[in-house]
Amino acid sequence: MNNGGKQEDTLALAITGASGVQYGLRLLECLLSEPRTVYLMLSRPARVVAGLETDWELPARPAEMRRWLLQRFGSPPGELHVFGQDQWTAPVASGSARFRALVVCPCSTSTLSAVATGASNTLIERAADVTLKEGRQLVMVVRETPLSAIHLENMLLFY
Ligand SMILES: Cc1cc2nc3c(=O)[nH]c(=O)nc-3n(C[C@H](O)[C@H](O)[C@H](O)COP(=O)(O)O)c2cc1C
């Protein structure tokens, strides 16, 4: 699968259900302020946390969420694609798709543990697995406090 775009212009962003989804949403706004392509995935818990921690009422359906976000950001120059959690035909699910890096911001300890064990049960987990196996950059902004030994050991698996 190939999105036809230039790899250096395409980034993937996943927002999971940890506190601080505002950071992920702000990062999205910054990424879209330049003419690049962004593949966005939001977990279901991320929408719940966004509803509790922000005044953003993000629609559940990817197409509606895309329209809502673009309107919120004032029709930015970047190109946004939003994918649902079970959208296995999304470019990020395939190693042949051209995206430079995946940022998971914020990253819950649940997603951290799934990625650390190589699970690919959701599109976000699969995208992280693809990113690692293709030797691309994976940035995980893990958010939890306090951290347990399990969380720390999971993070060490990425060294
Ligand atoms: C308001 C709220 C805040 C949460 N904050 C965190 C957090 O900071 N870190 C974390 O790892 N999980 C947090 N959780 C729990 C996760 O949402 C939960 O483990 C979920 O299964 C994560 O799934 P996901 O990784 O697919 O988004 C929070 C949940 C809620 C409702």
The ligand as a Gaussian input file, in Angstrom:
#p B3LYP/6-31G(d) Opt

LIG

0 1
 C       -9.810000      10.794000      32.840000
 C       -8.887000       9.637000      32.588000
 C       -7.527000       9.829000      32.711000
 C       -6.640000       8.782000      32.501000
 N       -5.302000       9.033000      32.612000
 C       -4.413000       8.048000      32.344000
 C       -3.011000       8.340000      32.357000
 O       -2.560000       9.452000      32.632000
 N       -2.156000       7.339000      32.035000
 C       -2.587000       6.087000      31.680000
 O       -1.739000       5.239000      31.367000
 N       -3.934000       5.788000      31.667000
 C       -4.852000       6.730000      31.976000
 N       -6.215000       6.456000      31.934000
 C       -6.638000       5.072000      31.682000
 C       -6.662000       4.710000      30.199000
 O       -7.578000       5.542000      29.503000
 C       -7.055000       3.221000      30.022000
 O       -6.034000       2.386000      30.542000
 C       -7.329000       2.852000      28.574000
 O       -7.547000       1.464000      28.490000
 C       -6.180000       3.221000      27.656000
 O       -6.480000       2.717000      26.359000
 P       -5.722000       3.236000      25.053000
 O       -4.251000       3.068000      25.317000
 O       -6.211000       2.337000      23.978000
 O       -6.115000       4.647000      24.836000
 C       -7.113000       7.494000      32.158000
 C       -8.502000       7.310000      32.007000
 C       -9.362000       8.362000      32.228000
 C      -10.845000       8.139000      32.041000

